[in-house]
């Protein structure tokens, strides 16, 4: 059993004079006597779970540094703390207290220091402390943190001499007070081009840029904006701003990063991001994804690509700094194209696709040695670690060998490696993220953390079945079936069909704090979660099929899955519901018009209802251009016209079933107006409907008390109309 040191190292919390933290956030997430007696997963119990996050293996491979977030429901907020796990003894020590948020922990190259982000000085800045958690000091921003821009991510060079960090800069006049300086109290936004907004925020002229500075006198201030002071684009890319898109070389002399230097309509219709390399010595920046005329003779990579018009992201340097591995999507405008693992030779400027014969995506790439890389691939609704070995330098025609290292029904979401050790973040449908030690030779996995043991010791989970369902076109479809705890095959249970979002997002062994299968099963429902057409991990043909065919085969796949399970003696086909979010919400709307009375209730969260208005409402036009086939006014485009002809709003006269509609006011991907249209259509026709609109949420619901509202409304609706309570 894992040992937890209750004595926190407080020196890290109070060493610096600029420490300005309030009293610690009180976290009391012990289960009540009633919750233990019931032994059932509820929304309240789920929010008592600790959430493991970003992790980093020490250089000697003996300790795992990670962040953990805990929530206070009464305070409606959480706090993130830093922990160290001694892998051999399985002893966990908390390094920071609950007075501030501390996250993104990283080891120094020699393992003597820990770098991390903290808001303890009043703004989010980079700090360092000893490996024991003592002598914390601030590295970026002013001493008091007031009026200083938050740092959103950082990276210290391996030699410890330089640091990059990301912060927001104001580079464009979008607000009326900027355009009309004599009207400072005016409140308008002014645009001459797309994109006016993105995901959950309006473009007010602020963009994320990468800064580079020296680590000498503390704190580091100023620094060089390597993106350009007037550049109206982001690095890393919006809307996720993933800091894994930025990487030091091992010499600490160059920085590779991802950027899409486009603006306006050109940005809105394009996925053409590239890998750039900034040289600290010369101050020059090179785009490695665009052809060079002065390339050296060919090396092991072979000929370079003529053009790379899709997403190119996540650069990772080889141990000798000769190569940069990165992930690339070949097709322009397709955000769900195959993620290929590419290798760039810094000496010859040549490229090579290392996964050309591998029909799965590559993610979370890391160098295991100078000639081997590890990466994570989604495979048959799981995520596994794979290994690719580079061909010999004199054998350019050799096919890179790929080995699937791990096996089992789990999701490996991330990993770090050091000194022959691999520490992985792993979850399943029945287990939130825990850390596992992975044997790099055999792929054997051993759990080394028990972050939520008090929950699992007292809460019963339902059995998860792996079911292969025959589709209407004769193919086999993997479908997860989650049974209620204490399942009795002699009884009949209500059934829920889960419709996945994305639409190209795998229904894997994921654990979600928003759409949790075990939480649904714990309320007495059988959950049917099919990997219908359009989902990754079953090859590119299966994935690609959905684009331009939203109303086609994937809808038939849904019905094949629910009909297959409904034939079981323990499934009550007279009490079935259908639920989903985003593309899953669209699926709910479409099925509401053609389900032939299969379902007793629907729940649609942030779903697409009207394709015509959606094209003008959304922001990333490359998405609808690719998946719909194009704009609604292109009458000569057969694919697009078929898509718009089969928009869910065209079939509302067939609606006959109660529907709960949920949306977020700050959702700009599928704006809340789509939900309002659907709610209006239902109520005008006299169909029982309910609209739940969150004024401070976007495409997902994140805030603790909002989540409880969401769950109460969700299960209240299903219990009323599916269970008949």
SETI-78012 format. One line per 2 residues: number of its first residue (from 1); their letters; for each residue x, y, z of C-alpha. Coordinates in steps of 0.001 Angstrom, whole numbers, plus 500000, padded with zeros to 6 digits. Layout:
N
NUM	a	X:Y:Z | ...
END
This chain:
725
1	xx	500000:500000:500000 | 501231:503454:499158
3	xx	502403:505480:502116 | 501487:509186:502259
5	xx	503616:511550:504304 | 501151:513815:506076
7	xx	503820:516297:507098 | 503995:518666:504177
9	xx	507195:520482:503392 | 506175:524024:504273
11	xx	509475:525667:503443 | 508487:525718:499773
13	xx	505407:527690:500690 | 506996:530523:502595
15	xx	510641:530987:501717 | 510274:533973:499413
17	xx	509494:537435:500712 | 507055:538017:497845
19	xx	504811:535212:499102 | 501309:536766:499298
21	xx	499020:533799:499746 | 495753:533658:501678
23	xx	494742:530937:504098 | 494794:527434:502578
25	xx	491705:526176:500770 | 490154:523606:503066
27	xx	489692:520266:501314 | 487561:517741:503185
29	xx	486790:515038:500686 | 486337:512119:503054
31	xx	483320:509987:502243 | 480387:510344:504599
33	xx	478987:507372:506501 | 475945:507357:504193
35	xx	478146:507365:501086 | 480182:504447:502408
37	xx	477044:502514:503286 | 475536:503120:499848
39	xx	478796:502182:498108 | 477603:503938:494972
41	xx	479321:506441:492704 | 477400:509728:492735
43	xx	478276:513167:491333 | 479114:514306:494861
45	xx	481449:511346:495405 | 483097:511874:492006
47	xx	483938:515483:492911 | 485678:514229:496053
49	xx	488227:512414:493916 | 491754:513809:493602
51	xx	492816:514447:490018 | 496352:513485:489072
53	xx	497926:515695:486431 | 501163:516705:484747
55	xx	504040:514424:485779 | 507812:514254:485342
57	xx	510242:511417:486107 | 513446:512431:487889
59	xx	516674:512203:485839 | 517798:509126:487795
61	xx	514391:507462:487346 | 513784:506997:491078
63	xx	511110:509621:491782 | 507962:510853:490072
65	xx	507020:514508:490371 | 503372:515300:489668
67	xx	500535:517730:490258 | 497251:516904:491960
69	xx	494043:518946:492011 | 491412:518748:494754
71	xx	488112:520612:494916 | 486008:522250:497572
73	xx	482364:522068:496553 | 481330:524712:499106
75	xx	483974:527141:497788 | 483216:526157:494164
77	xx	486912:525984:493315 | 489941:523764:493539
79	xx	493631:523952:494365 | 496554:522261:492623
81	xx	499478:520986:494685 | 502802:519310:493861
83	xx	503788:515832:495036 | 506773:513478:494809
85	xx	506359:509708:494660 | 509318:507515:495635
87	xx	508844:504716:493126 | 510503:501902:495088
89	xx	508865:502629:498441 | 505645:504022:496924
91	xx	505813:506894:499391 | 504130:510121:498327
93	xx	505125:513501:499787 | 503244:516739:499249
95	xx	505596:519635:498514 | 503186:522597:498442
97	xx	500159:523577:500497 | 496649:524683:499571
99	xx	497234:528424:499758 | 498162:528743:496090
101	xx	498021:526846:492833 | 501276:525132:491896
103	xx	501511:523233:488637 | 503571:522126:485616
105	xx	506453:520697:487712 | 509734:519971:485934
107	xx	513122:518654:487071 | 516379:520411:486386
109	xx	518766:518394:484229 | 520812:517257:487250
111	xx	517778:516564:489457 | 518780:519076:492122
113	xx	515968:521568:491453 | 512279:521607:490653
115	xx	510831:524289:488403 | 507109:524998:488546
117	xx	504359:527554:488002 | 502774:529218:491033
119	xx	500366:532091:491701 | 501632:532624:495252
121	xx	502974:536127:494461 | 499688:537403:493053
123	xx	500143:536330:489424 | 501115:533026:487806
125	xx	504928:532962:487515 | 507813:530497:487241
127	xx	509400:529440:490533 | 512147:527053:491554
129	xx	512834:525065:494716 | 515166:522324:495827
131	xx	514360:518692:495129 | 513299:518477:498801
133	xx	510772:521266:498318 | 512706:523946:500215
135	xx	514074:527424:499410 | 511436:528449:496875
137	xx	512186:531570:494861 | 510484:533381:492004
139	xx	512167:533394:488580 | 509856:535479:486379
141	xx	507771:538615:486872 | 508156:541357:489443
143	xx	508492:540623:493118 | 504933:541508:494083
145	xx	503187:540081:491010 | 500802:543039:490722
147	xx	500144:544301:487208 | 502340:541535:485773
149	xx	501159:539269:482967 | 500570:535667:483943
151	xx	503008:533085:482643 | 501048:530264:480996
153	xx	503909:527850:480388 | 507687:527623:480514
155	xx	510772:525535:479861 | 514275:525787:481319
157	xx	517124:524865:478978 | 519008:521662:479848
159	xx	522150:523659:480700 | 520112:525856:483065
161	xx	521207:529085:481376 | 518021:530139:479596
163	xx	514284:529951:479981 | 511348:530306:477618
165	xx	507938:531314:478827 | 504574:532098:477262
167	xx	502515:535154:478122 | 499836:537302:476511
169	xx	500794:540405:474530 | 498502:543077:473098
171	xx	499306:543500:469423 | 496136:544562:467581
173	xx	493411:547193:467952 | 490166:545269:468295
175	xx	488411:547135:471129 | 486714:550434:470401
177	xx	488753:552079:473160 | 491877:551134:471161
179	xx	490491:552277:467810 | 488954:555458:469233
181	xx	491408:556488:471929 | 489311:559526:472888
183	xx	486456:557211:473947 | 488120:555102:476665
185	xx	484810:554082:478273 | 483275:552741:475054
187	xx	482620:549005:474920 | 482615:547566:471432
189	xx	484747:545186:469382 | 485562:546066:465779
191	xx	486598:543551:463114 | 487476:543707:459449
193	xx	488096:539974:459049 | 487688:536558:460658
195	xx	488183:535192:463335 | 486252:537443:465682
197	xx	486183:534800:468389 | 487672:531392:469171
199	xx	486427:528552:471361 | 485375:530600:474437
201	xx	486853:534080:474028 | 486538:537131:471753
203	xx	489624:538337:469913 | 490501:541620:471630
205	xx	493939:541878:470068 | 495756:539725:472662
207	xx	497886:536754:471585 | 500179:534243:473285
209	xx	503848:534690:472421 | 507039:532889:473394
211	xx	509679:534874:475277 | 513289:533812:475847
213	xx	515523:535173:478601 | 518648:534394:480592
215	xx	518588:532770:484009 | 520969:534980:485925
217	xx	519821:537714:488200 | 516410:536986:489661
219	xx	513699:537531:488831 | 514015:537339:485060
221	xx	512284:540308:483470 | 511895:541500:479912
223	xx	513125:538806:477610 | 512887:538606:473830
225	xx	509564:537999:472095 | 510720:535509:469441
227	xx	507322:535487:467689 | 507492:539219:466974
229	xx	506014:542135:468876 | 503445:542840:466124
231	xx	502559:539234:465254 | 498780:538746:465455
233	xx	498937:534979:465970 | 499624:532522:468763
235	xx	502446:530190:469699 | 501584:527619:470911
237	xx	498399:527229:468897 | 494952:528401:469974
239	xx	492635:527343:471480 | 494448:524778:473650
241	xx	497839:526531:473995 | 499599:523220:474650
243	xx	503098:523893:475979 | 504241:520524:474632
245	xx	504426:522300:471266 | 507673:523994:472426
247	xx	510998:522194:473023 | 514629:523039:473840
249	xx	517408:521199:472087 | 519771:519366:474435
251	xx	522578:521890:473971 | 520258:524683:475111
253	xx	521076:526731:472004 | 517902:526308:469936
255	xx	514181:526301:470540 | 511705:524447:468332
257	xx	508062:525476:468447 | 504744:525218:466626
259	xx	503116:528230:465000 | 500511:529069:462362
261	xx	501466:532572:461184 | 498183:533330:459452
263	xx	495464:535885:460138 | 491831:536541:459308
265	xx	489926:534359:456875 | 493136:532643:455828
267	xx	493576:531468:459416 | 489920:530398:459756
269	xx	490044:528027:456767 | 493561:526601:457238
271	xx	495240:523987:459434 | 498682:524809:458040
273	xx	500846:525052:461142 | 504608:524488:460912
275	xx	507633:523735:463073 | 509973:526693:463576
277	xx	513486:526636:465055 | 514840:529712:466816
279	xx	518634:529992:467192 | 519643:531841:470378
281	xx	523103:532628:469024 | 522083:534218:465731
283	xx	518572:535300:466628 | 517376:533740:463356
285	xx	514252:531602:462913 | 513849:528789:460375
287	xx	510646:527087:459217 | 511679:523439:458798
289	xx	508405:522472:457091 | 509010:524623:454026
291	xx	511534:523590:451327 | 515090:524919:451437
293	xx	517249:525388:448345 | 520591:524886:450096
295	xx	519918:521450:451535 | 522856:519077:451936
297	xx	522996:515653:450212 | 520492:513040:451316
299	xx	520883:511181:454621 | 518799:508410:456202
301	xx	515564:510360:455911 | 515329:510225:452136
303	xx	513714:512951:450041 | 511908:515804:451712
305	xx	508166:516433:451334 | 507253:518861:448527
307	xx	504798:520638:450826 | 503199:520104:454235
309	xx	499872:521971:454229 | 498309:520374:457330
311	xx	499001:520440:461054 | 502703:520008:461949
313	xx	503138:520067:465725 | 504981:518862:468840
315	xx	508716:518940:467995 | 511048:516694:470026
317	xx	514863:516793:469633 | 516960:513646:469393
319	xx	519588:513113:472126 | 522376:514319:469788
321	xx	520252:517243:468447 | 520608:516005:464866
323	xx	516927:515140:464382 | 513596:516665:465252
325	xx	510680:514272:465521 | 507222:515789:465164
327	xx	503625:514915:464383 | 502210:515805:460987
329	xx	498824:515729:459275 | 499283:515604:455524
331	xx	495866:516786:454318 | 495075:520488:454435
333	xx	491977:521534:456343 | 491470:518137:458008
335	xx	492039:518451:461750 | 491488:514696:462159
337	xx	493824:513383:459489 | 496241:510630:460480
339	xx	498905:511970:462868 | 502086:510727:461247
341	xx	505421:510595:463072 | 507898:512554:460980
343	xx	511658:512851:461314 | 513544:515958:460207
345	xx	517318:515808:459691 | 518819:519120:460857
347	xx	521971:518516:458774 | 520378:517644:455445
349	xx	516882:519197:455798 | 515344:515869:454747
351	xx	512067:514436:456010 | 510826:510911:456570
353	xx	507471:509495:457614 | 508327:506848:460216
355	xx	504743:505537:460419 | 503878:505303:456739
357	xx	502914:501624:457065 | 501321:502050:460521
359	xx	497567:502721:460244 | 497197:504560:463560
361	xx	497980:507977:465004 | 501193:508780:466861
363	xx	501147:511055:469931 | 503275:511919:472987
365	xx	506539:511235:471179 | 509774:510780:473178
367	xx	513288:509619:472309 | 514281:506425:474099
369	xx	517769:506381:472550 | 519505:507955:469521
371	xx	517862:505394:467207 | 514541:504602:468952
373	xx	511438:506588:469770 | 508410:505841:471906
375	xx	504928:507175:471216 | 501313:506584:472193
377	xx	498850:505226:469630 | 495081:504695:469881
379	xx	494429:501072:468949 | 491027:499350:469066
381	xx	489584:501838:471591 | 492616:501756:473903
383	xx	495838:503803:474040 | 499157:501937:474010
385	xx	502864:502777:474039 | 504643:501870:470807
387	xx	508300:501881:469779 | 509802:502705:466397
389	xx	513403:501928:465465 | 515169:504099:462895
391	xx	516684:502367:459867 | 520438:502300:459426
393	xx	521979:505371:457807 | 523081:503378:454762
395	xx	519656:501757:454222 | 517313:504553:453179
397	xx	514799:502130:451655 | 514312:500126:454866
399	xx	510880:500328:456476 | 511026:501549:460102
401	xx	510087:498760:462499 | 507204:499499:464889
403	xx	506535:497450:468011 | 503435:497731:470200
405	xx	504982:497691:473666 | 501972:497584:476013
407	xx	498723:495622:475932 | 495400:495666:477760
409	xx	492136:497546:478073 | 493413:500886:479339
411	xx	494318:504373:478175 | 497929:505474:478544
413	xx	497522:509234:478269 | 501115:510378:478815
415	xx	504482:509096:479984 | 507968:510254:480875
417	xx	511165:508225:480779 | 514614:508388:482369
419	xx	517475:505934:482941 | 515581:502984:481483
421	xx	512401:503707:483446 | 508983:504687:482100
423	xx	506301:506269:484296 | 502886:506445:482635
425	xx	499591:508174:483379 | 496922:505475:483007
427	xx	493152:505405:483322 | 490268:503069:482496
429	xx	486497:503381:482355 | 486558:502249:485998
431	xx	489640:504144:487272 | 490692:507782:487177
433	xx	494313:508539:486285 | 496930:506713:488346
435	xx	500642:506283:487722 | 502164:503028:486491
437	xx	505736:501810:486098 | 506172:500365:482603
439	xx	508945:497899:481856 | 510559:499159:478609
441	xx	511681:495650:477667 | 508440:493722:478187
443	xx	505733:496389:478421 | 504628:494978:481777
445	xx	502763:497573:483842 | 502742:497899:487638
447	xx	500615:500466:489454 | 502733:502695:491701
449	xx	500161:505208:492975 | 496860:504924:494827
451	xx	495682:508499:494755 | 491986:507628:495074
453	xx	492218:504439:497123 | 489707:505658:499768
455	xx	487115:506011:496997 | 487731:502675:495322
457	xx	487782:500849:498670 | 484224:501976:499378
459	xx	482550:502409:495983 | 481458:499526:493773
461	xx	482056:499810:490031 | 480066:498097:487318
463	xx	481464:495453:485018 | 482698:496658:481604
465	xx	482019:494351:478661 | 483885:494475:475371
467	xx	481364:493664:472666 | 481785:493359:468893
469	xx	478626:494340:467034 | 477851:493562:463390
471	xx	477122:496777:461466 | 474601:497170:458649
473	xx	477400:497008:456066 | 478841:493806:457501
475	xx	481733:495179:459531 | 482589:494581:463203
477	xx	482255:497510:465627 | 483764:497529:469122
479	xx	481180:498632:471662 | 481713:499081:475382
481	xx	478771:497974:477535 | 478916:499156:481142
483	xx	476660:497291:483556 | 475304:498674:486843
485	xx	477100:497640:490067 | 475621:494467:491590
487	xx	474215:493592:488174 | 471616:490790:488225
489	xx	471123:489099:484846 | 467636:487956:485874
491	xx	466417:491569:486051 | 465716:494121:483335
493	xx	467535:497472:483315 | 466963:500756:481487
495	xx	469512:501397:478718 | 471370:504515:477555
497	xx	472934:504923:474116 | 475982:507190:474400
499	xx	476823:509231:471286 | 480446:510396:471122
501	xx	481540:513914:470203 | 484430:514965:468020
503	xx	483176:513587:465712 | 486625:512005:465352
505	xx	487286:511222:469022 | 487760:507639:470171
507	xx	485428:505992:472700 | 488319:504476:474570
509	xx	488989:503431:478155 | 488721:507063:479210
511	xx	487696:508391:482605 | 485710:511628:482401
513	xx	484488:513987:485109 | 481748:515192:482750
515	xx	480548:512148:480798 | 481345:509297:483140
517	xx	480085:505850:482160 | 480450:504389:485651
519	xx	478468:507303:487084 | 475633:506566:484637
521	xx	475774:502843:485426 | 475735:503553:489172
523	xx	472329:505210:488755 | 470968:501894:487480
525	xx	471485:502256:483725 | 473164:499949:481226
527	xx	475416:502161:479095 | 476049:501325:475430
529	xx	479075:503191:474021 | 479825:502257:470394
531	xx	482958:503131:468422 | 480891:504058:465402
533	xx	482259:505128:462025 | 484463:508213:462225
535	xx	486369:507269:465378 | 490165:506754:465564
537	xx	491986:503553:466517 | 490444:501335:463823
539	xx	492417:502546:460821 | 492167:505609:458620
541	xx	489404:504256:456372 | 487086:503778:459381
543	xx	487988:507282:460615 | 487609:509096:457293
545	xx	484224:507617:456413 | 482226:510112:458474
547	xx	483420:513283:456714 | 480645:514381:454372
549	xx	478353:511622:455663 | 477125:512794:459074
551	xx	473628:511440:458492 | 474753:508125:457022
553	xx	476660:505057:458147 | 477629:506293:461615
555	xx	473933:506831:462444 | 473223:503279:461319
557	xx	476141:502162:463514 | 474502:503772:466545
559	xx	471250:501958:465882 | 473032:498657:465262
561	xx	474718:498925:468665 | 471600:499786:470659
563	xx	469488:497189:468831 | 472104:494514:469512
565	xx	472141:495178:473261 | 468357:495654:473416
567	xx	467926:492010:472437 | 469562:490881:475681
569	xx	467104:489538:478286 | 468476:491990:480891
571	xx	467971:495070:478685 | 464567:496732:478876
573	xx	463885:497865:475305 | 460817:499761:476523
575	xx	463015:502044:478659 | 465866:503408:476571
577	xx	467431:506870:476364 | 469922:508553:474033
579	xx	472530:511095:475199 | 475513:512941:473737
581	xx	477517:516169:473509 | 478922:518247:470631
583	xx	478816:515921:467601 | 477096:513520:469989
585	xx	474558:516296:470589 | 474041:516541:466831
587	xx	473577:512754:466772 | 470862:513077:469415
589	xx	469044:515733:467368 | 469268:513643:464203
591	xx	468174:510422:465916 | 465236:512301:467447
593	xx	463888:512592:463903 | 464393:508971:462836
595	xx	464584:506718:465918 | 461232:504995:465219
597	xx	460174:505207:468867 | 463210:503363:470215
599	xx	463932:505991:472853 | 461885:507426:475708
601	xx	464092:510513:476226 | 466954:512455:474686
603	xx	469711:514624:476181 | 471708:516899:473850
605	xx	474610:518952:475200 | 475977:521717:472921
607	xx	474796:519901:469813 | 474674:521058:466171
609	xx	471034:521584:465147 | 470990:523744:462005
611	xx	473875:523228:459553 | 473149:526427:457598
613	xx	473324:528718:460626 | 476149:526672:462154
615	xx	478386:527553:459201 | 477999:531236:460020
617	xx	477985:530814:463808 | 481160:528770:464289
619	xx	484763:530019:464090 | 487090:527275:462789
621	xx	485790:527072:459229 | 488287:524390:458242
623	xx	486215:522016:460361 | 482860:522552:458647
625	xx	484530:522845:455238 | 486060:519404:455705
627	xx	483207:517626:457477 | 480210:519191:455708
629	xx	481994:519349:452385 | 481883:523140:452113
631	xx	479585:526147:452585 | 475827:525943:452137
633	xx	475819:528372:449184 | 477994:526104:447016
635	xx	475130:524588:445028 | 477488:522692:442700
637	xx	479056:520790:445620 | 477169:517496:445903
639	xx	478743:516483:449221 | 477950:519818:450856
641	xx	474401:519901:449541 | 473767:516384:450858
643	xx	475056:517461:454283 | 472808:520525:454472
645	xx	469820:518585:453157 | 470186:516216:456121
647	xx	470555:518854:458834 | 468606:517804:461966
649	xx	466373:520870:461830 | 464921:519575:458556
651	xx	463335:516640:460429 | 461850:518283:463532
653	xx	458318:517438:462362 | 459227:513832:463221
655	xx	460161:514712:466818 | 457895:512991:469319
657	xx	460083:512421:472411 | 460978:514522:475488
659	xx	464357:516228:475129 | 466709:517963:477563
661	xx	468946:520564:475909 | 472099:521886:477625
663	xx	474409:524647:476434 | 477077:527107:477570
665	xx	476777:530815:476873 | 480523:531094:476182
667	xx	480566:528249:473664 | 481714:529702:470339
669	xx	482518:526355:468710 | 478847:525310:468658
671	xx	477191:528520:469860 | 474286:528420:472292
673	xx	471985:529698:469529 | 471991:526161:468105
675	xx	470490:524911:471368 | 467970:527757:471447
677	xx	466783:526816:467945 | 466268:523203:469000
679	xx	464485:524155:472217 | 462153:526465:470299
681	xx	461364:523743:467746 | 460507:521258:470502
683	xx	458311:523546:472573 | 456390:525089:469654
685	xx	455431:521545:468659 | 454325:520765:472211
687	xx	457132:518289:472924 | 458268:518178:476581
689	xx	461626:519941:476634 | 463934:521652:479079
691	xx	466734:524125:478411 | 469676:524385:480824
693	xx	471948:527299:479867 | 475172:527894:481820
695	xx	476104:531566:481694 | 479750:531042:482720
697	xx	480605:527828:480856 | 481617:527137:477268
699	xx	481592:523835:475359 | 482091:521820:478544
701	xx	480991:522281:482150 | 484004:522599:484465
703	xx	483004:524425:487642 | 482153:522181:490620
705	xx	478679:523479:491496 | 477741:523836:487828
707	xx	478703:520197:487400 | 476335:519139:490172
709	xx	473550:521142:488522 | 474371:519457:485207
711	xx	474256:515979:486747 | 471054:516606:488679
713	xx	469317:517865:485565 | 470773:515041:483439
715	xx	469747:512185:485725 | 466514:513892:486770
717	xx	465397:514008:483142 | 466378:510399:482446
719	xx	464834:509104:485662 | 461565:510870:484838
721	xx	461194:509853:481216 | 463282:506665:480849
723	xx	462831:505015:484227 | 459348:506519:484520
725	x	459917:507766:488063
END
